[in-house]
C-alpha cells in the first residue's frame, strides 16, 4: 500500500526533482568548464586557433580580475565574494520549486564554482589564482564556459522574475 499523495507530498516530491535537476546541471556544467580549461591550457600555449574566422578564436588568457579584467588588484576579495556567493546559492537551492529556477541556479553554481576553482588552485596561489579564459569573439573580452553559465543563469533568473515566479515555484500575484 502506498502513502497518500496529497499536495504536501506532491510538492515535496517535485521539490526533490528540482533539486536533483539543479545538482545535475551544476555538476555537468562545472565538469565541462573544468575539462575545457584543462584542454585550453594544454593546447593553446603560445598560439591562437581560429575556429570560425575572426568570429570565434581560441585565445588563452589568464585573468586575475573579474569580468572584463576589472579589479585585477582585488583577486583575493573576488575570491572571498565568490565563496560567499557559492554558500548563498547552495543555501537557496533547498527552496527550488520550479524547473527553470533549477536550471538557472544550477548554471549559476557551476559558473561561480568553476571560476572559484581557478582562483583557489591556479598560479600564483590560493585565492589569488588567475581564471583561465579562452573563448574570443569580436568586440568582447575573452571568456570561458563558467562565464557563459553565469550569464545564462542571470538571463534565466531575470526571465523568471519578470514572469512572477519565485524560487520556490509560487507565483507573485499583481
C-alpha atoms as a printed R data frame, in Angstrom:
    type eleno elety resid chain resno      x      y       z
1   ATOM     1    CA   UNK     A     1  0.000  0.000   0.000
2   ATOM     2    CA   UNK     A     2  1.455  3.375  -0.995
3   ATOM     3    CA   UNK     A     3  1.390  6.579   1.008
4   ATOM     4    CA   UNK     A     4 -1.381  9.070   0.225
5   ATOM     5    CA   UNK     A     5 -0.485 11.651  -2.434
6   ATOM     6    CA   UNK     A     6 -1.703 14.957  -1.038
7   ATOM     7    CA   UNK     A     7 -0.491 18.419  -2.077
8   ATOM     8    CA   UNK     A     8  2.304 18.437   0.512
9   ATOM     9    CA   UNK     A     9  3.629 15.053  -0.652
10  ATOM    10    CA   UNK     A    10  3.454 16.072  -4.314
11  ATOM    11    CA   UNK     A    11  5.182 19.386  -3.577
12  ATOM    12    CA   UNK     A    12  7.968 17.618  -1.651
13  ATOM    13    CA   UNK     A    13  8.473 15.130  -4.490
14  ATOM    14    CA   UNK     A    14  8.534 17.941  -7.050
15  ATOM    15    CA   UNK     A    15 10.991 19.930  -4.961
16  ATOM    16    CA   UNK     A    16 13.257 16.884  -4.709
17  ATOM    17    CA   UNK     A    17 13.199 16.505  -8.510
18  ATOM    18    CA   UNK     A    18 14.027 20.188  -8.937
19  ATOM    19    CA   UNK     A    19 16.930 19.945  -6.507
20  ATOM    20    CA   UNK     A    20 18.234 16.875  -8.345
21  ATOM    21    CA   UNK     A    21 17.947 18.763 -11.660
22  ATOM    22    CA   UNK     A    22 19.803 21.704 -10.071
23  ATOM    23    CA   UNK     A    23 22.600 19.381  -8.924
24  ATOM    24    CA   UNK     A    24 22.875 17.571 -12.277
25  ATOM    25    CA   UNK     A    25 23.006 20.867 -14.214
26  ATOM    26    CA   UNK     A    26 25.582 22.306 -11.802
27  ATOM    27    CA   UNK     A    27 27.820 19.232 -11.876
28  ATOM    28    CA   UNK     A    28 27.608 18.779 -15.656
29  ATOM    29    CA   UNK     A    29 28.353 22.427 -16.445
30  ATOM    30    CA   UNK     A    30 31.160 22.506 -13.851
31  ATOM    31    CA   UNK     A    31 32.823 19.434 -15.368
32  ATOM    32    CA   UNK     A    32 32.523 20.892 -18.880
33  ATOM    33    CA   UNK     A    33 34.114 24.132 -17.650
34  ATOM    34    CA   UNK     A    34 36.994 22.336 -15.935
35  ATOM    35    CA   UNK     A    35 37.678 19.995 -18.882
36  ATOM    36    CA   UNK     A    36 37.643 22.840 -21.418
37  ATOM    37    CA   UNK     A    37 40.059 24.863 -19.286
38  ATOM    38    CA   UNK     A    38 42.476 21.938 -18.983
39  ATOM    39    CA   UNK     A    39 42.321 21.386 -22.756
40  ATOM    40    CA   UNK     A    40 42.798 25.125 -23.369
41  ATOM    41    CA   UNK     A    41 45.885 25.285 -21.148
42  ATOM    42    CA   UNK     A    42 47.330 22.149 -22.789
43  ATOM    43    CA   UNK     A    43 46.707 23.171 -26.406
44  ATOM    44    CA   UNK     A    44 46.745 26.961 -26.565
45  ATOM    45    CA   UNK     A    45 50.167 27.764 -25.118
46  ATOM    46    CA   UNK     A    46 51.762 30.415 -27.357
47  ATOM    47    CA   UNK     A    47 49.185 30.100 -30.145
48  ATOM    48    CA   UNK     A    48 45.643 31.012 -31.048
49  ATOM    49    CA   UNK     A    49 43.284 28.790 -33.018
50  ATOM    50    CA   UNK     A    50 40.760 30.309 -35.392
51  ATOM    51    CA   UNK     A    51 37.586 28.210 -35.194
52  ATOM    52    CA   UNK     A    52 35.297 30.356 -37.368
53  ATOM    53    CA   UNK     A    53 37.489 33.019 -38.948
54  ATOM    54    CA   UNK     A    54 37.578 36.038 -36.648
55  ATOM    55    CA   UNK     A    55 34.103 35.226 -35.328
56  ATOM    56    CA   UNK     A    56 35.411 32.659 -32.806
57  ATOM    57    CA   UNK     A    57 39.059 32.375 -31.848
58  ATOM    58    CA   UNK     A    58 40.531 30.223 -29.093
59  ATOM    59    CA   UNK     A    59 42.941 32.516 -27.271
60  ATOM    60    CA   UNK     A    60 44.403 31.579 -23.878
61  ATOM    61    CA   UNK     A    61 44.293 34.379 -21.283
62  ATOM    62    CA   UNK     A    62 44.997 34.138 -17.572
63  ATOM    63    CA   UNK     A    63 42.666 36.663 -15.943
64  ATOM    64    CA   UNK     A    64 43.411 37.841 -12.381
65  ATOM    65    CA   UNK     A    65 40.339 40.107 -12.323
66  ATOM    66    CA   UNK     A    66 36.601 39.876 -12.699
67  ATOM    67    CA   UNK     A    67 34.574 40.240 -15.886
68  ATOM    68    CA   UNK     A    68 36.314 42.415 -18.495
69  ATOM    69    CA   UNK     A    69 39.511 42.050 -16.375
70  ATOM    70    CA   UNK     A    70 38.158 44.653 -13.954
71  ATOM    71    CA   UNK     A    71 39.597 44.655 -10.444
72  ATOM    72    CA   UNK     A    72 42.828 42.802 -11.166
73  ATOM    73    CA   UNK     A    73 44.252 44.081  -7.877
74  ATOM    74    CA   UNK     A    74 41.324 42.634  -5.891
75  ATOM    75    CA   UNK     A    75 41.712 38.933  -6.675
76  ATOM    76    CA   UNK     A    76 41.554 37.849  -3.014
77  ATOM    77    CA   UNK     A    77 38.428 39.949  -2.432
78  ATOM    78    CA   UNK     A    78 36.837 38.490  -5.574
79  ATOM    79    CA   UNK     A    79 37.644 35.000  -4.301
80  ATOM    80    CA   UNK     A    80 36.014 35.725  -0.944
81  ATOM    81    CA   UNK     A    81 32.928 37.170  -2.656
82  ATOM    82    CA   UNK     A    82 32.755 34.013  -4.793
83  ATOM    83    CA   UNK     A    83 32.911 31.816  -1.694
84  ATOM    84    CA   UNK     A    84 30.042 33.814  -0.177
85  ATOM    85    CA   UNK     A    85 28.051 33.521  -3.408
86  ATOM    86    CA   UNK     A    86 28.680 29.774  -3.517
87  ATOM    87    CA   UNK     A    87 27.375 29.357   0.039
88  ATOM    88    CA   UNK     A    88 24.316 31.518  -0.734
89  ATOM    89    CA   UNK     A    89 23.483 29.544  -3.896
90  ATOM    90    CA   UNK     A    90 23.709 26.208  -2.086
91  ATOM    91    CA   UNK     A    91 21.629 27.596   0.801
92  ATOM    92    CA   UNK     A    92 18.938 28.926  -1.551
93  ATOM    93    CA   UNK     A    93 18.902 25.739  -3.620
94  ATOM    94    CA   UNK     A    94 16.984 23.993  -0.833
95  ATOM    95    CA   UNK     A    95 13.970 26.136  -1.790
96  ATOM    96    CA   UNK     A    96 13.956 25.475  -5.551
97  ATOM    97    CA   UNK     A    97 10.443 24.563  -6.617
98  ATOM    98    CA   UNK     A    98 10.404 25.260 -10.361
99  ATOM    99    CA   UNK     A    99 12.266 23.747 -13.330
100 ATOM   100    CA   UNK     A   100 13.722 26.927 -14.852
101 ATOM   101    CA   UNK     A   101 14.863 28.159 -11.443
102 ATOM   102    CA   UNK     A   102 16.637 24.801 -11.024
103 ATOM   103    CA   UNK     A   103 18.378 25.256 -14.374
104 ATOM   104    CA   UNK     A   104 19.304 28.889 -13.659
105 ATOM   105    CA   UNK     A   105 20.599 28.205 -10.167
106 ATOM   106    CA   UNK     A   106 22.493 25.125 -11.386
107 ATOM   107    CA   UNK     A   107 24.220 27.174 -14.082
108 ATOM   108    CA   UNK     A   108 24.986 29.911 -11.551
109 ATOM   109    CA   UNK     A   109 26.536 27.423  -9.132
110 ATOM   110    CA   UNK     A   110 28.632 25.876 -11.919
111 ATOM   111    CA   UNK     A   111 29.861 29.252 -13.140
112 ATOM   112    CA   UNK     A   112 30.806 30.569  -9.723
113 ATOM   113    CA   UNK     A   113 32.408 27.257  -8.707
114 ATOM   114    CA   UNK     A   114 34.327 26.968 -11.988
115 ATOM   115    CA   UNK     A   115 35.983 30.355 -11.720
116 ATOM   116    CA   UNK     A   116 36.492 29.974  -7.958
117 ATOM   117    CA   UNK     A   117 38.287 26.668  -8.549
118 ATOM   118    CA   UNK     A   118 40.745 28.527 -10.795
119 ATOM   119    CA   UNK     A   119 41.243 31.203  -8.148
120 ATOM   120    CA   UNK     A   120 41.971 28.576  -5.498
121 ATOM   121    CA   UNK     A   121 44.097 26.109  -7.476
122 ATOM   122    CA   UNK     A   122 45.935 28.065 -10.168
123 ATOM   123    CA   UNK     A   123 49.035 30.247 -10.013
124 ATOM   124    CA   UNK     A   124 50.071 32.500  -8.411
125 ATOM   125    CA   UNK     A   125 48.452 30.829  -5.378
126 ATOM   126    CA   UNK     A   126 45.332 30.111  -3.326
127 ATOM   127    CA   UNK     A   127 42.659 32.838  -3.564
128 ATOM   128    CA   UNK     A   128 44.977 34.733  -5.943
129 ATOM   129    CA   UNK     A   129 44.864 32.328  -8.879
130 ATOM   130    CA   UNK     A   130 44.126 33.533 -12.365
131 ATOM   131    CA   UNK     A   131 40.975 32.378 -14.152
132 ATOM   132    CA   UNK     A   132 41.528 30.591 -17.470
133 ATOM   133    CA   UNK     A   133 39.680 32.335 -20.312
134 ATOM   134    CA   UNK     A   134 39.969 31.110 -23.892
135 ATOM   135    CA   UNK     A   135 36.893 31.963 -25.990
136 ATOM   136    CA   UNK     A   136 37.188 35.165 -28.010
137 ATOM   137    CA   UNK     A   137 34.549 36.782 -30.198
138 ATOM   138    CA   UNK     A   138 34.818 40.201 -31.877
139 ATOM   139    CA   UNK     A   139 34.481 43.277 -29.672
140 ATOM   140    CA   UNK     A   140 34.155 41.265 -26.475
141 ATOM   141    CA   UNK     A   141 36.591 40.237 -23.727
142 ATOM   142    CA   UNK     A   142 37.934 36.682 -23.716
143 ATOM   143    CA   UNK     A   143 35.703 34.392 -21.603
144 ATOM   144    CA   UNK     A   144 35.135 30.752 -20.613
145 ATOM   145    CA   UNK     A   145 32.329 28.230 -20.077
146 ATOM   146    CA   UNK     A   146 31.866 29.337 -16.450
147 ATOM   147    CA   UNK     A   147 31.258 32.889 -17.645
148 ATOM   148    CA   UNK     A   148 28.659 31.622 -20.124
149 ATOM   149    CA   UNK     A   149 26.966 29.754 -17.276
150 ATOM   150    CA   UNK     A   150 26.784 32.886 -15.120
151 ATOM   151    CA   UNK     A   151 25.373 34.976 -17.968
152 ATOM   152    CA   UNK     A   152 22.874 32.259 -18.920
153 ATOM   153    CA   UNK     A   153 21.831 31.928 -15.282
154 ATOM   154    CA   UNK     A   154 21.355 35.676 -14.970
155 ATOM   155    CA   UNK     A   155 19.143 35.646 -18.053
156 ATOM   156    CA   UNK     A   156 17.004 32.776 -16.750
157 ATOM   157    CA   UNK     A   157 16.670 34.322 -13.306
158 ATOM   158    CA   UNK     A   158 15.629 37.671 -14.795
159 ATOM   159    CA   UNK     A   159 13.050 35.987 -17.039
160 ATOM   160    CA   UNK     A   160 11.627 34.030 -14.097
161 ATOM   161    CA   UNK     A   161 11.403 37.206 -12.071
162 ATOM   162    CA   UNK     A   162  9.585 39.033 -14.866
163 ATOM   163    CA   UNK     A   163  7.229 36.058 -15.184
164 ATOM   164    CA   UNK     A   164  6.420 36.490 -11.498
165 ATOM   165    CA   UNK     A   165  7.779 33.082 -10.483
166 ATOM   166    CA   UNK     A   166  9.541 32.871  -7.166
167 ATOM   167    CA   UNK     A   167 12.398 30.478  -6.457
168 ATOM   168    CA   UNK     A   168 10.014 28.135  -4.644
169 ATOM   169    CA   UNK     A   169  7.727 27.947  -7.699
170 ATOM   170    CA   UNK     A   170  4.906 30.107  -6.379
171 ATOM   171    CA   UNK     A   171  3.614 32.964  -8.478
172 ATOM   172    CA   UNK     A   172  3.690 36.587  -7.385
173 ATOM   173    CA   UNK     A   173  0.204 37.968  -7.835
174 ATOM   174    CA   UNK     A   174 -0.057 41.508  -9.284
